[in-house]
Amino acid sequence: MKAMTCSSFRDEMTREWSGITTTRGSAEVLTRWSAAEPALARFAGLAEVVDAIAVPIGQSYDASLEIAQAVIRVAGEDIFARRLMLQVMAPILSKECFKSSQLLRAQGVVVDDSEIVTLVLGAATDAIAAVAGTTVGWPLRDLRRRTIKRITRRRERLVRNARELVDEVPDAAAPVAERSPAELLAATLDLAISKGIVSSEDARLVWASSHEGETSFSLAAGDRREAERLRRRRSRAQRRMADRCAELEEAIAV
């Protein structure tokens, strides 16, 4: 998936999803799910499952509960199910992109649309992963709550980091405080490579995901096993960097 803006977010998500649902393997995915979850057996394709869960405003939400619960249960073992729930949430996420853009810029944080999209997508992906394989009483309500909490925390961290930079940098070096999150990410990855925390390849994977808006699906060209491998590799790299976050932040601040 190419880098998205807040305006193109929903269209790009739908375009990628259309590509996934038209592959020959998508029918096999639904057959596999149906064997584990009978509630999904009546659907002819993945697109129909999304439509059944994403109930329009004004219609009963009850009918979609069983279907959403079934998809989340199989999501514990199947990355396609996680991507399906991400597609269901696309309208919500699109709104959160615009909201985050307005809030961050109102607080003086220098950030571009692709970084905001990455923040929102990452929050939703983590929220889905947190419940995957379980039975959730009210799936969309729960996922929306979890996602917004994560988005809020990440926005607050961006604002805090921006303010700390302004406070720590002398007036003569004020332009440094204008570094964007993308520049900070690049500096952090370069430092992590030099310290042996992550490899160059792992750093490129984190950059593609965090800055360029690539998903494991797009990076793996739709190969489910490869997508899962890349997701695990990226997560391990991010955990290693998080474990030494204080050291990296201190070095970058110097």
C-alpha positions as a Python dict, from the first residue, in 0.01 Angstrom:
ca = {
    (1, 'M'): (0, 0, 0),
    (2, 'K'): (138, 343, -90),
    (3, 'A'): (171, 619, 168),
    (4, 'M'): (-175, 745, 257),
    (5, 'T'): (-314, 1082, 354),
    (6, 'C'): (-611, 1132, 585),
    (7, 'S'): (-822, 1212, 279),
    (8, 'S'): (-722, 899, 88),
    (9, 'F'): (-714, 666, 388),
    (10, 'R'): (-1052, 499, 341),
    (11, 'D'): (-1017, 462, -37),
    (12, 'E'): (-668, 313, -7),
    (13, 'M'): (-782, 68, 261),
    (14, 'T'): (-1073, -40, 41),
    (15, 'R'): (-849, -74, -264),
    (16, 'E'): (-609, -300, -77),
    (17, 'W'): (-896, -502, 67),
    (18, 'S'): (-1047, -551, -280),
    (19, 'G'): (-716, -694, -393),
    (20, 'I'): (-714, -938, -103),
    (21, 'T'): (-1074, -1055, -153),
    (22, 'T'): (-1027, -1126, -524),
    (23, 'T'): (-733, -1362, -479),
    (24, 'R'): (-790, -1733, -524),
    (25, 'G'): (-675, -1797, -170),
    (26, 'S'): (-951, -1585, -15),
    (27, 'A'): (-1213, -1855, -82),
    (28, 'E'): (-994, -2109, 93),
    (29, 'V'): (-961, -1875, 390),
    (30, 'L'): (-1339, -1852, 431),
    (31, 'T'): (-1376, -2230, 400),
    (32, 'R'): (-1119, -2276, 676),
    (33, 'W'): (-1296, -2026, 900),
    (34, 'S'): (-1634, -2188, 841),
    (35, 'A'): (-1504, -2523, 961),
    (36, 'A'): (-1417, -2365, 1296),
    (37, 'E'): (-1704, -2114, 1311),
    (38, 'P'): (-2038, -2231, 1161),
    (39, 'A'): (-2174, -1874, 1178),
    (40, 'L'): (-1945, -1788, 885),
    (41, 'A'): (-2050, -2079, 664),
    (42, 'R'): (-2332, -1889, 492),
    (43, 'F'): (-2104, -1632, 329),
    (44, 'A'): (-1978, -1664, -27),
    (45, 'G'): (-1683, -1426, 17),
    (46, 'L'): (-1486, -1214, 262),
    (47, 'A'): (-1646, -893, 135),
    (48, 'E'): (-1987, -1024, 245),
    (49, 'V'): (-1853, -1084, 596),
    (50, 'V'): (-1739, -722, 621),
    (51, 'D'): (-2078, -598, 504),
    (52, 'A'): (-2255, -819, 758),
    (53, 'I'): (-2047, -685, 1048),
    (54, 'A'): (-2039, -318, 945),
    (55, 'V'): (-2406, -251, 1016),
    (56, 'P'): (-2518, 91, 886),
    (57, 'I'): (-2628, 347, 1143),
    (58, 'G'): (-2995, 301, 1227),
    (59, 'Q'): (-3000, -74, 1178),
    (60, 'S'): (-2985, -340, 1448),
    (61, 'Y'): (-2632, -415, 1566),
    (62, 'D'): (-2739, -743, 1727),
    (63, 'A'): (-2736, -935, 1399),
    (64, 'S'): (-2367, -865, 1345),
    (65, 'L'): (-2250, -962, 1693),
    (66, 'E'): (-2222, -1336, 1632),
    (67, 'I'): (-2037, -1285, 1303),
    (68, 'A'): (-1789, -1034, 1449),
    (69, 'Q'): (-1728, -1258, 1749),
    (70, 'A'): (-1657, -1554, 1519),
    (71, 'V'): (-1407, -1353, 1310),
    (72, 'I'): (-1224, -1231, 1620),
    (73, 'R'): (-1197, -1585, 1751),
    (74, 'V'): (-1034, -1713, 1430),
    (75, 'A'): (-814, -1401, 1426),
    (76, 'G'): (-610, -1564, 1700),
    (77, 'E'): (-461, -1794, 1437),
    (78, 'D'): (-533, -1617, 1109),
    (79, 'I'): (-389, -1282, 1006),
    (80, 'F'): (-654, -1245, 732),
    (81, 'A'): (-921, -1225, 1003),
    (82, 'R'): (-732, -939, 1167),
    (83, 'R'): (-715, -757, 836),
    (84, 'L'): (-1089, -809, 789),
    (85, 'M'): (-1163, -644, 1124),
    (86, 'L'): (-934, -358, 1026),
    (87, 'Q'): (-1146, -310, 715),
    (88, 'V'): (-1464, -312, 923),
    (89, 'M'): (-1314, -31, 1132),
    (90, 'A'): (-1202, 176, 830),
    (91, 'P'): (-1478, 444, 867),
    (92, 'I'): (-1393, 491, 1234),
    (93, 'L'): (-1021, 505, 1164),
    (94, 'S'): (-1069, 759, 886),
    (95, 'K'): (-1243, 993, 1131),
    (96, 'E'): (-968, 939, 1388),
    (97, 'C'): (-706, 1040, 1130),
    (98, 'F'): (-870, 1377, 1076),
    (99, 'K'): (-926, 1424, 1450),
    (100, 'S'): (-563, 1341, 1534),
    (101, 'S'): (-439, 1571, 1257),
    (102, 'Q'): (-634, 1864, 1397),
    (103, 'L'): (-538, 1799, 1760),
    (104, 'L'): (-167, 1752, 1694),
    (105, 'R'): (-128, 2054, 1471),
    (106, 'A'): (-329, 2267, 1712),
    (107, 'Q'): (-64, 2183, 1974),
    (108, 'G'): (221, 2272, 1743),
    (109, 'V'): (341, 1920, 1661),
    (110, 'V'): (506, 1904, 1320),
    (111, 'V'): (362, 1589, 1162),
    (112, 'D'): (248, 1489, 814),
    (113, 'D'): (-56, 1287, 713),
    (114, 'S'): (132, 963, 649),
    (115, 'E'): (263, 968, 1007),
    (116, 'I'): (-86, 1026, 1144),
    (117, 'V'): (-222, 738, 935),
    (118, 'T'): (55, 513, 1066),
    (119, 'L'): (-28, 612, 1423),
    (120, 'V'): (-398, 533, 1376),
    (121, 'L'): (-341, 207, 1187),
    (122, 'G'): (-87, 89, 1442),
    (123, 'A'): (-327, 159, 1729),
    (124, 'A'): (-609, -34, 1559),
    (125, 'T'): (-384, -325, 1467),
    (126, 'D'): (-263, -354, 1826),
    (127, 'A'): (-620, -333, 1957),
    (128, 'I'): (-731, -618, 1730),
    (129, 'A'): (-428, -828, 1825),
    (130, 'A'): (-511, -777, 2194),
    (131, 'V'): (-849, -952, 2162),
    (132, 'A'): (-773, -1195, 1876),
    (133, 'G'): (-861, -1551, 1969),
    (134, 'T'): (-1106, -1451, 2242),
    (135, 'T'): (-1482, -1399, 2259),
    (136, 'V'): (-1571, -1032, 2287),
    (137, 'G'): (-1918, -935, 2404),
    (138, 'W'): (-1951, -620, 2194),
    (139, 'P'): (-1673, -643, 1934),
    (140, 'L'): (-1691, -311, 1750),
    (141, 'R'): (-1761, -113, 2065),
    (142, 'D'): (-1471, -283, 2242),
    (143, 'L'): (-1230, -240, 1951),
    (144, 'R'): (-1324, 125, 1908),
    (145, 'R'): (-1261, 191, 2278),
    (146, 'R'): (-928, 9, 2277),
    (147, 'T'): (-817, 181, 1957),
    (148, 'I'): (-905, 532, 2072),
    (149, 'K'): (-724, 477, 2403),
    (150, 'R'): (-411, 374, 2212),
    (151, 'I'): (-441, 664, 1968),
    (152, 'T'): (-478, 909, 2256),
    (153, 'R'): (-169, 773, 2434),
    (154, 'R'): (37, 795, 2114),
    (155, 'R'): (-80, 1149, 2042),
    (156, 'E'): (10, 1251, 2396),
    (157, 'R'): (354, 1096, 2356),
    (158, 'L'): (415, 1293, 2034),
    (159, 'V'): (310, 1617, 2204),
    (160, 'R'): (526, 1541, 2509),
    (161, 'N'): (830, 1459, 2295),
    (162, 'A'): (784, 1775, 2089),
    (163, 'R'): (763, 1990, 2404),
    (164, 'E'): (1065, 1822, 2561),
    (165, 'L'): (1267, 1896, 2250),
    (166, 'V'): (1167, 2261, 2261),
    (167, 'D'): (1255, 2284, 2632),
    (168, 'E'): (1591, 2110, 2599),
    (169, 'V'): (1727, 2275, 2284),
    (170, 'P'): (1889, 2620, 2333),
    (171, 'D'): (1740, 2918, 2150),
    (172, 'A'): (2037, 2933, 1915),
    (173, 'A'): (1959, 2581, 1800),
    (174, 'A'): (1583, 2630, 1783),
    (175, 'P'): (1550, 2488, 1428),
    (176, 'V'): (1644, 2143, 1565),
    (177, 'A'): (1322, 2144, 1767),
    (178, 'E'): (1132, 2155, 1439),
    (179, 'R'): (1238, 1803, 1345),
    (180, 'S'): (936, 1602, 1243),
    (181, 'P'): (847, 1260, 1389),
    (182, 'A'): (979, 1111, 1064),
    (183, 'E'): (1321, 1270, 1120),
    (184, 'L'): (1322, 1153, 1481),
    (185, 'L'): (1232, 801, 1373),
    (186, 'A'): (1510, 798, 1113),
    (187, 'A'): (1762, 918, 1373),
    (188, 'T'): (1642, 657, 1624),
    (189, 'L'): (1671, 375, 1371),
    (190, 'D'): (2019, 485, 1263),
    (191, 'L'): (2128, 489, 1626),
    (192, 'A'): (1966, 151, 1696),
    (193, 'I'): (2158, 3, 1402),
    (194, 'S'): (2489, 152, 1519),
    (195, 'K'): (2435, 9, 1868),
    (196, 'G'): (2349, -334, 1732),
    (197, 'I'): (1994, -323, 1871),
    (198, 'V'): (1841, -397, 1532),
    (199, 'S'): (1977, -497, 1193),
    (200, 'S'): (1959, -274, 887),
    (201, 'E'): (1691, -500, 742),
    (202, 'D'): (1484, -483, 1060),
    (203, 'A'): (1520, -105, 1059),
    (204, 'R'): (1394, -86, 701),
    (205, 'L'): (1095, -300, 803),
    (206, 'V'): (1011, -71, 1096),
    (207, 'W'): (1050, 237, 872),
    (208, 'A'): (824, 91, 601),
    (209, 'S'): (557, 14, 859),
    (210, 'S'): (584, 320, 1083),
    (211, 'H'): (653, 590, 824),
    (212, 'E'): (548, 468, 480),
    (213, 'G'): (220, 312, 592),
    (214, 'E'): (303, -34, 460),
    (215, 'T'): (121, -330, 613),
    (216, 'S'): (259, -679, 651),
    (217, 'F'): (16, -780, 374),
    (218, 'S'): (149, -529, 125),
    (219, 'L'): (512, -599, 213),
    (220, 'A'): (453, -972, 170),
    (221, 'A'): (258, -922, -154),
    (222, 'G'): (-41, -1106, -10),
    (223, 'D'): (152, -1414, 107),
    (224, 'R'): (-14, -1501, 439),
    (225, 'R'): (279, -1688, 591),
    (226, 'E'): (531, -1427, 483),
    (227, 'A'): (306, -1150, 617),
    (228, 'E'): (291, -1319, 956),
    (229, 'R'): (669, -1367, 956),
    (230, 'L'): (727, -999, 879),
    (231, 'R'): (478, -894, 1146),
    (232, 'R'): (658, -1102, 1409),
    (233, 'R'): (998, -973, 1297),
    (234, 'R'): (886, -611, 1309),
    (235, 'S'): (732, -663, 1656),
    (236, 'R'): (1054, -814, 1789),
    (237, 'A'): (1258, -523, 1653),
    (238, 'Q'): (1020, -269, 1806),
    (239, 'R'): (1031, -450, 2142),
    (240, 'R'): (1413, -446, 2140),
    (241, 'M'): (1409, -73, 2070),
    (242, 'A'): (1145, -15, 2338),
    (243, 'D'): (1356, -204, 2594),
    (244, 'R'): (1640, 44, 2535),
    (245, 'C'): (1418, 346, 2475),
    (246, 'A'): (1577, 557, 2749),
    (247, 'E'): (1927, 497, 2612),
    (248, 'L'): (1819, 588, 2256),
    (249, 'E'): (1631, 900, 2363),
    (250, 'E'): (1926, 1021, 2570),
    (251, 'A'): (2170, 972, 2282),
    (252, 'I'): (1945, 1151, 2032),
    (253, 'A'): (1895, 1443, 2270),
    (254, 'V'): (2272, 1504, 2294),
}
